[in-house]
Amino acid sequence: PAIAICGLLTVATWALSEKESLLVLSTEDLCKKLHDELDSLRSSRPTAVNLFNAIDDVQEKLAELLKNNSKQEDFINYIVEEAERLYEDDITNNKKMGKFGAGRLFKPFIESEKESISVLTHCNTGSLATGGYGTALGVIRSLYEQGLLERAYCTETRPYNQGSR
């Protein structure tokens, strides 16, 4: 999700920064320009499925806006709103998963005298993989927020600058 969120936020930021020059284009030219920017983004990460899905959804909506004779500003506003929605939805979903996961992890201890548990995570989690709350880290955060976390062990290591090549 982080790649899709970051990608759409980048296009949204670009569109806002270029708004004056984009608004003088015809709706057809503006739609094509936005499609081209999204296609360029698509080519940057050949395996980013969430990014591809987000781009497909945005391009489909842009075509719909064009078909409905929407104003140029509507195209830019849509991209900004969609990027923000994607981010907010990811945080909301991560929090739900975190709460559910924390409940599942603590369930075996409900009838015991144990007041907190320790957990181990071995994955790329949190803001590195999501919009900021995290999936596996979301479970740890939820345990902490409920006062159920004694200790978290994070065991994954990465080579220096992995993925920067």
Salt bridges, closest charged atoms under 4 A:
ASP36 OD2 - LYS32 NZ 3.01
GLU37 OE2 - LYS33 NZ 3.67
ASP39 OD1 - ARG42 NE 3.79
ASP56 OD1 - ARG42 NH2 2.90
GLU64 OE2 - LYS61 NZ 3.38
GLU73 OE2 - LYS19 NZ 3.45
GLU82 OE2 - ARG85 NH2 2.59
ASP89 OD2 - ARG85 NH1 2.24
GLU156 OE2 - ARG158 NH2 3.23
